[in-house]
């Protein structure tokens, strides 16, 4: 099941020979997420986009640790808002690790770090409220929980904005053509979050 952590061992005399793989369940975390339909959808999406995006045979230690932490949070968080906020942050890490990172620390126009409220869909850079005024219809909202320093949980409206923001760049950069099932997984998750607000 997606989200379960397993321990594997590969046996082969030489790298060219067909080997033997043993597998043991290390942590059955996925079963815990099934108690909350929203967290189950988030788990399904996170594992699916990760599998679809990463190149086979490459090590991604940061993404491994981030996804492992996300799975634990999706299964154990006392409030799904905390886990879903972590999902949005994970998506931003995934984008960054694959070379499509967003810069949400400074305004693309002024260079300052105050009152950041929007993101340019072209550059992936934040824009503060004053500088964004002439282009509001072309910018994506930047939810406050992605720029706040506090560890408070985002509200449902912020989560919907966060999923829309990361989803825009994931759709553009990571989702392969013809991946309708992957897109449907994302749509179900975003619709469920929007319904909570």
C-alpha positions as CSV (number, residue, x, y, z in Angstrom):
1,X,0.0,0.0,0.0
2,X,1.3,3.5,-0.7
3,X,2.8,5.0,2.4
4,X,3.9,1.7,4.1
5,X,7.6,1.7,4.8
6,X,9.4,-1.6,3.9
7,X,12.8,-3.0,4.5
8,X,14.3,-4.7,1.4
9,X,17.3,-6.8,0.7
10,X,18.7,-7.5,-2.7
11,X,20.8,-10.6,-3.4
12,X,22.7,-11.2,-6.7
13,X,26.1,-12.6,-7.5
14,X,26.8,-9.9,-9.9
15,X,25.0,-6.6,-10.9
16,X,24.2,-8.1,-14.3
17,X,22.4,-11.2,-13.0
18,X,18.8,-11.4,-12.1
19,X,18.7,-11.1,-8.3
20,X,16.4,-12.0,-5.5
21,X,14.6,-9.4,-3.4
22,X,13.2,-9.9,0.1
23,X,10.7,-7.5,1.5
24,X,9.5,-6.9,5.1
25,X,7.0,-4.5,6.4
26,X,8.9,-2.0,8.5
27,X,6.1,0.5,9.4
28,X,2.5,0.0,8.3
29,X,1.7,3.7,8.4
30,X,-0.7,3.7,5.5
31,X,-3.4,1.9,7.5
32,X,-3.5,4.7,10.1
33,X,-4.2,7.3,7.4
34,X,-7.2,5.4,6.2
35,X,-9.1,6.5,9.3
36,X,-9.3,10.0,7.8
37,X,-10.5,10.2,4.2
38,X,-8.8,13.5,3.6
39,X,-5.4,12.2,4.9
40,X,-5.9,9.1,2.8
41,X,-6.4,11.2,-0.3
42,X,-3.3,13.3,0.6
43,X,-1.2,10.1,1.1
44,X,-2.4,8.7,-2.2
45,X,-1.5,12.0,-4.0
46,X,1.9,12.4,-2.3
47,X,3.1,8.9,-3.1
48,X,1.7,9.0,-6.7
49,X,3.3,12.4,-7.6
50,X,6.6,11.3,-6.0
51,X,6.7,8.0,-8.0
52,X,5.8,9.8,-11.2
53,X,8.3,12.5,-10.8
54,X,11.5,10.9,-9.7
55,X,14.1,9.3,-12.0
56,X,14.7,5.6,-11.5
57,X,18.0,4.7,-10.0
58,X,18.7,8.1,-8.5
59,X,19.0,8.8,-4.8
60,X,16.9,11.6,-3.3
61,X,17.8,11.6,0.4
62,X,16.1,14.9,1.2
63,X,12.9,13.8,-0.5
64,X,13.0,10.4,1.2
65,X,13.2,12.0,4.6
66,X,10.6,14.6,3.7
67,X,8.1,12.1,2.4
68,X,8.8,9.8,5.3
69,X,8.0,12.6,7.7
70,X,4.9,13.6,5.7
71,X,3.6,10.0,5.9
72,X,4.0,9.9,9.6
73,X,2.3,13.3,10.0
74,X,-0.6,12.2,7.7
75,X,-1.1,9.2,9.9
76,X,-0.6,10.8,13.3
77,X,-1.5,14.5,13.2
78,X,-4.2,15.5,15.6
79,X,-5.7,17.8,13.0
80,X,-5.7,17.2,9.2
81,X,-4.9,20.9,8.6
82,X,-1.4,20.3,10.1
83,X,-0.8,17.3,7.8
84,X,-2.2,19.1,4.7
85,X,0.0,22.1,5.4
86,X,3.0,19.8,5.5
87,X,1.8,18.3,2.2
88,X,1.9,21.7,0.5
89,X,5.4,22.3,1.9
90,X,6.5,18.8,0.7
91,X,5.2,19.6,-2.8
92,X,7.4,22.8,-2.8
93,X,10.4,20.7,-1.7
94,X,9.7,18.2,-4.4
95,X,9.6,21.0,-7.0
96,X,12.8,22.5,-5.6
97,X,14.7,19.2,-5.6
98,X,13.8,18.6,-9.2
99,X,14.9,22.1,-10.3
100,X,11.6,24.0,-10.3
101,X,11.8,25.7,-6.9
102,X,9.8,28.8,-6.0
103,X,11.3,31.8,-4.3
104,X,8.8,32.8,-1.6
105,X,11.4,34.8,0.5
106,X,11.7,38.1,-1.4
107,X,9.6,40.2,-3.6
108,X,10.4,39.8,-7.3
109,X,9.8,43.5,-7.9
110,X,11.2,45.3,-4.8
111,X,13.6,42.7,-3.4
112,X,12.0,43.1,0.1
113,X,10.6,40.4,2.3
114,X,7.6,42.2,3.8
115,X,3.9,41.7,3.0
116,X,4.4,39.0,0.5
117,X,1.0,38.0,-0.8
118,X,1.2,36.7,-4.4
119,X,3.4,34.6,-6.6
120,X,4.2,35.2,-10.3
121,X,3.1,32.2,-12.3
122,X,5.9,32.9,-14.8
123,X,8.9,33.2,-12.5
124,X,7.7,31.4,-9.4
125,X,8.8,34.3,-7.2
126,X,6.8,36.1,-4.5
127,X,5.4,39.6,-5.0
128,X,4.4,41.9,-2.1
129,X,0.9,43.4,-1.9
130,X,1.8,46.9,-3.1
131,X,3.9,45.8,-6.1
132,X,1.2,43.3,-7.1
133,X,-1.6,45.8,-7.4
134,X,-1.4,46.3,-11.2
135,X,-1.3,42.6,-12.0
136,X,-3.6,41.0,-9.5
137,X,-5.6,39.1,-12.1
138,X,-2.4,37.4,-13.4
139,X,-0.9,36.4,-10.0
140,X,-1.4,33.4,-7.7
141,X,-2.3,34.1,-4.1
142,X,0.4,33.2,-1.6
143,X,-1.2,31.7,1.5
144,X,0.0,33.2,4.8
145,X,1.1,29.9,6.3
146,X,3.9,29.6,3.8
147,X,5.5,32.8,4.9
148,X,4.6,33.0,8.6
149,X,7.4,32.0,11.0
150,X,4.9,30.5,13.5
151,X,4.0,26.8,13.5
152,X,0.3,27.5,13.7
153,X,-2.0,25.4,11.5
154,X,-3.3,26.9,8.3
155,X,-7.1,27.4,8.0
156,X,-9.0,25.6,5.2
157,X,-9.0,28.7,2.9
158,X,-5.2,28.9,3.2
159,X,-4.8,25.2,2.5
160,X,-7.0,25.5,-0.7
161,X,-4.7,28.4,-1.8
162,X,-1.6,26.4,-1.0
163,X,-2.8,23.4,-3.0
164,X,-3.7,25.7,-5.9
165,X,-0.3,27.4,-5.8
166,X,1.8,24.2,-5.6
167,X,-0.6,22.4,-8.0
168,X,-0.1,25.1,-10.7
169,X,3.6,24.5,-10.8
170,X,3.4,20.7,-10.3
171,X,0.9,20.5,-13.3
172,X,3.2,22.7,-15.4
173,X,6.5,21.1,-14.5
174,X,6.0,17.5,-13.2
175,X,2.8,15.9,-14.4
176,X,3.5,14.0,-17.6
177,X,1.2,14.2,-20.6
178,X,-1.5,11.7,-20.6
179,X,-1.4,11.2,-16.8
180,X,-5.1,11.5,-16.3
181,X,-5.3,9.2,-13.3
182,X,-2.7,11.3,-11.6
183,X,-4.5,14.5,-12.3
184,X,-7.8,13.0,-11.1
185,X,-6.1,12.1,-7.8
186,X,-5.0,15.7,-7.4
187,X,-8.5,17.0,-8.3
188,X,-10.2,14.8,-5.7
189,X,-7.8,16.0,-3.0
190,X,-8.2,19.7,-3.9
191,X,-12.0,19.4,-4.1
192,X,-12.1,17.7,-0.7
193,X,-10.0,20.5,0.9
194,X,-12.1,23.2,-0.8
195,X,-15.3,21.6,0.5
196,X,-13.9,22.0,4.1
197,X,-13.6,25.8,3.8
